Amino acid sequence: MELRDYQQSLINKSKVEIIKGKRAICCVLGCGGGKSIIQATIAANANRKGNRVLFLVHRKELCEQITDTFSKCDVDWNLTKVGMVQTFTRHISELDPPDVIITDECHQSTAKSYTKIYDAFPGALKLGFTATPCRLNRGGLDSVYDALVQGVSTRWLIDRGYLADYKHYSIQLADTSGLHSKAGEFVSSEVQELMEGKHIYGETVQNWLRIAKGKKTIVYCSSVTSSKETAEHFIDEGISAAHLDGNTKSEVRADIMQQFRAGNIQVLCNCELFSVGLDVPDCECVILLRPTQSLTLYIQQAMRCMRADKNNPSKIGIIIDHVGNIYRHGFVDDNRNWTLDVKKRKAENLIKIKECPQCFTVYSAEKVACPSCGYECHIIKQTKDKKTVEIDLQEVKRQEDIKNADYKEYQNCKTFSELVEFQKLRKYKFGWVLRKAQELNIDIPKKYYNQLRYIS
């Protein structure tokens, strides 16, 4: 297995830090960038020098996947141990002292189960890998790592075809303003009550039919109950769907996963699964039904549909966000300034915004009307029953995307306000809007009728 140039570059940056005397390095690379092969290459190189490697993961499924990659990279299994941190923590005294400790998903490294292992082997070189070097309510990672090296960005990977591009559709169907937080995350019992007491099951299906019908889809739910009910609603509409959670029997889980990969199951609903480690390149859509304050969880779940598919090189991933996670965390490919330092309270998910369904302008949630076109956006209030409410999801777009779009993109405008937004960002004269509205048979507000004679 050969490394890509950017993967080798990340290894080289790590070597530079080691030469400087750093002994604990956090390596950052976006989801889908190929961290496993980098880790395997490092382990194999360490083995060739006679060094012992201890590789830490937090889920059993990741053990199985990384073991396969390590074998393909000729890792020496006499010098390497791969396992769950929970297991190693219970058997530290039985471990041969490692020369190198590699930690997968190292944003969790501040947890006691990890630090207990690190403290037991203070002389080992520590290398951690993550797409998001931050952890809820645990401060920065500087208590574990003394250097941070960054690989290429998610947008860089998309632009070069290593990841699929995406579209993000969102509307907040559940009002999360009343939720409390514990250890930096929404209280799970409150989230479950909110989502299970909503009308969203049926509406989730209807929006999928409109936006992503026929596409292989993973649905992330807030509870086992909501996952089962969502799957049932898909089935009621004649769509092949299934539910999985951590308590699903292994043989049942394996069978459902095989059917999902084969395409016999089109929609896979789950609770607390598939945020990491699942590689299904032909998955084209994810549905987010779990509000979260975790940037890490949001990115891991949202980007499951963005794996490059060699059988579908023009693939566009679809993110259907029913819980407004994008308004807490931004777009998955936003440029973020990572640091090992403790995050300031000011930077923690305090940005509250709305996205106008008429002209796509993003603005303060405190305002009732859109400042660009005057459209009044209303938050959907919680109801006690589960009746379906007609909601029309809108694609969330950046203004620069409209500004830099191909000229013919104006033909996708559906309303007069959208044409006005396009005209403003492209700095055209207002008469352009009136001409294009006539061309596209879009209704023109009466107050502009007297201007039509000047464009005929």
Residue pairs with C-beta under 8 A, 6 or more apart in sequence:
1 37
1 40
1 41
1 69
1 72
1 73
3 11
3 37
3 38
3 41
4 34
4 162
6 33
6 151
6 152
6 156
7 29
7 33
7 34
7 37
7 38
7 41
7 151
9 151
10 27
10 29
10 38
10 149
10 151
11 38
11 41
11 42
13 27
13 149
13 150
14 25
14 27
14 42
14 127
14 149
17 25
17 147
17 149
18 25
18 125
20 147
22 146
22 147
23 125
23 126
23 146
24 125
24 126
24 128
24 144
24 145
24 146
24 147
25 126
25 127
25 128
25 145
25 146
25 147
25 148
25 149
26 106
26 128
26 129
26 130
26 133
26 141
26 144
26 145
26 147
26 148
26 149
26 340
27 35
27 38
27 127
27 128
27 129
27 130
27 149
27 151
28 130
28 131
28 132
28 133
28 148
28 149
28 150
28 151
28 338
29 35
29 38
29 129
29 131
29 150
29 151
29 152
30 131
30 151
30 152
30 153
30 154
30 157
30 163
30 303
31 131
31 154
31 299
31 300
31 303
31 306
32 154
32 157
32 162
32 163
32 303
32 306
32 307
32 308
33 131
33 151
33 152
33 157
33 162
33 163
34 162
35 104
35 129
35 131
36 65
36 66
36 69
37 69
37 73
38 129
39 55
39 66
39 69
39 102
39 104
39 127
39 129
40 66
40 69
40 70
40 72
40 73
40 75
41 73
42 100
42 102
42 127
43 53
43 55
43 70
43 73
43 75
43 80
43 100
43 102
44 70
44 73
44 74
44 75
44 76
46 52
46 53
46 79
46 99
46 100
47 53
47 75
47 76
47 79
47 80
48 76
50 79
51 79
51 99
51 100
52 79
52 80
52 81
52 96
52 97
52 98
52 99
52 100
53 75
53 79
53 80
53 81
53 98
53 99
53 100
53 101
53 102
54 80
54 81
54 88
54 95
54 98
54 100
54 101
54 102
54 117
54 121
54 124
55 66
55 70
55 80
55 81
55 82
55 83
55 101
55 102
55 103
55 104
56 83
56 84
56 85
56 88
56 101
56 102
56 103
56 104
56 114
56 117
57 63
57 66
57 82
57 83
57 84
57 85
57 104
57 105
58 84
58 85
58 86
58 104
58 105
58 108
59 84
59 276
59 277
60 84
61 277
61 278
62 104
62 276
62 277
63 82
63 83
63 84
65 277
65 279
66 82
66 104
67 82
70 77
70 80
70 82
81 88
81 95
81 96
81 98
85 113
85 114
85 117
86 113
88 95
88 117
89 113
89 116
89 117
92 116
92 117
92 120
95 120
97 121
97 123
97 124
98 121
98 124
99 124
99 125
100 124
100 125
100 126
100 127
101 117
101 118
101 121
101 124
101 125
101 126
101 127
102 127
102 128
102 129
103 109
103 114
103 126
103 127
103 128
103 129
104 129
105 129
105 130
105 276
106 128
106 129
106 130
106 133
106 141
106 144
106 145
107 130
107 132
107 133
107 134
107 135
107 141
107 296
108 114
108 135
109 115
109 118
109 128
109 141
109 144
109 145
110 135
110 138
110 139
110 141
110 143
110 144
111 138
114 144
115 144
118 124
118 126
118 144
126 144
126 145
128 141
128 144
128 145
130 296
131 296
131 299
131 300
132 295
132 296
132 299
132 338
133 141
133 148
133 338
133 339
133 340
134 140
134 141
134 295
134 296
134 338
134 343
135 141
135 296
136 183
136 184
136 185
136 293
136 294
136 296
137 183
137 184
137 185
138 184
139 342
139 343
140 339
140 340
140 341
140 342
140 343
141 148
141 340
142 340
142 341
142 342
145 340
146 340
148 338
148 339
148 340
150 338
153 333
153 335
154 163
154 303
154 332
154 333
155 333
155 335
157 163
158 164
158 165
158 166
158 306
158 333
161 308
161 313
162 308
163 303
163 306
163 307
163 308
164 305
164 306
164 307
164 308
164 309
164 315
164 316
164 317
165 306
165 316
165 317
166 305
166 306
166 316
166 317
166 318
166 319
166 332
166 333
167 316
167 317
167 318
167 319
167 395
168 302
168 319
168 321
168 326
168 331
168 332
168 395
168 396
169 207
169 211
169 318
169 319
169 320
169 321
169 393
169 394
169 395
169 396
170 319
170 320
170 321
170 322
170 324
170 325
170 326
170 327
170 355
170 393
170 394
170 396
171 322
171 324
171 357
171 380
171 391
171 392
171 393
171 394
172 322
172 323
172 324
172 327
172 379
172 380
173 198
173 199
173 200
173 203
173 322
173 323
173 380
173 389
173 391
174 194
174 195
174 198
174 200
174 291
174 322
174 323
174 380
174 382
175 379
175 380
175 381
175 382
176 186
176 194
176 291
176 323
176 324
178 190
179 186
179 187
179 190
179 191
179 194
179 291
180 186
180 187
180 190
181 187
181 293
184 293
184 294
185 292
185 293
185 294
186 291
186 292
186 293
188 222
188 223
191 222
191 223
191 290
191 291
192 222
192 223
192 225
192 226
194 222
194 291
194 382
195 221
195 222
195 223
195 226
195 289
195 290
195 291
195 323
196 222
196 223
196 225
196 226
196 229
197 382
197 383
197 384
197 386
198 382
198 383
198 386
199 383
199 385
199 386
199 387
199 388
199 389
200 289
200 322
201 226
201 229
201 230
201 232
201 233
201 386
202 233
202 386
202 387
202 388
203 322
203 388
203 389
203 390
203 391
204 219
204 230
204 233
204 287
204 289
204 320
204 322
205 230
205 233
205 234
205 236
205 237
205 239
206 388
207 320
207 322
207 391
207 393
208 217
208 234
208 267
208 285
208 287
208 320
209 237
210 393
211 285
211 318
211 320
211 393
212 284
212 285
212 318
212 320
214 266
215 266
215 284
215 285
215 318
216 260
216 263
216 266
216 267
216 280
216 282
216 283
216 284
216 285
217 266
217 267
217 268
217 283
217 284
217 285
217 286
217 287
217 305
218 267
218 268
218 270
218 274
218 278
218 280
218 283
218 285
218 286
218 287
218 304
218 305
219 227
219 230
219 231
219 267
219 268
219 269
219 270
219 286
219 287
219 289
220 270
220 271
220 274
220 275
220 286
220 287
220 288
220 289
220 290
220 301
221 227
221 230
221 269
221 270
221 271
221 289
221 290
222 271
222 289
222 290
222 291
223 271
224 243
224 245
224 247
224 271
226 271
226 289
227 243
227 244
227 245
227 269
227 270
227 271
228 243
228 269
230 241
230 243
230 269
230 289
231 241
231 242
231 243
231 267
231 269
232 241
234 240
234 241
234 267
234 269
235 241
239 266
239 267
240 264
240 265
240 266
240 267
241 265
241 266
241 267
241 268
241 269
242 256
242 259
242 260
242 265
242 267
242 268
242 269
243 269
243 270
244 253
244 256
244 257
244 268
244 269
244 270
244 273
245 270
245 271
245 272
245 273
246 271
246 272
246 273
248 256
256 265
256 268
259 265
260 268
260 280
261 280
263 282
268 274
274 301
274 304
275 297
275 300
275 301
275 304
276 300
278 304
279 307
280 304
280 307
281 307
281 308
281 309
281 310
281 311
282 309
282 311
282 312
283 304
283 305
283 307
284 305
284 312
284 315
284 316
284 317
284 318
285 305
285 317
285 318
285 319
285 320
286 301
286 302
286 304
286 305
286 317
286 318
286 319
286 320
287 320
287 322
288 298
288 301
288 302
288 319
288 320
288 321
288 322
288 323
288 325
289 322
289 323
290 301
290 323
291 323
291 324
291 325
291 328
292 298
292 325
292 328
293 328
293 349
295 329
298 325
298 328
298 329
298 332
299 329
299 332
302 319
302 321
302 325
302 332
303 317
303 332
305 317
305 318
305 319
306 317
306 332
308 315
309 315
319 332
320 393
322 393
326 396
327 351
327 352
327 353
327 354
327 355
327 365
328 349
328 351
329 349
331 396
331 398
352 364
352 365
352 366
353 362
353 363
353 364
353 365
354 362
354 363
354 364
354 365
354 367
354 370
354 377
355 361
355 362
355 394
355 396
356 362
356 363
356 370
356 372
356 373
356 375
356 377
357 375
357 377
357 392
357 394
358 370
358 373
358 375
358 415
358 417
358 418
359 370
359 372
359 373
359 375
359 415
359 417
359 418
359 420
359 421
360 394
360 395
360 396
360 397
360 399
360 402
360 418
360 421
361 370
361 371
361 372
361 373
361 399
361 421
362 396
362 399
363 370
363 371
363 372
368 376
368 377
369 375
369 376
369 377
370 376
370 377
372 417
372 420
372 421
372 424
373 417
373 420
373 421
375 417
380 389
380 391
383 389
399 425
402 409
402 421
402 422
402 425
403 425
403 426
405 422
409 422
410 419
410 422
410 436
411 440
413 419
413 422
413 436
413 440
413 442
414 442
415 442
416 433
416 437
416 442
416 443
416 444
416 445
419 433
419 436
419 437
419 440
419 442
420 433
423 429
423 430
423 432
423 433
430 451
431 451
431 454
431 455
434 444
434 448
434 451
434 452
434 455
435 455
436 442
437 443
437 444
438 444
438 452
444 452
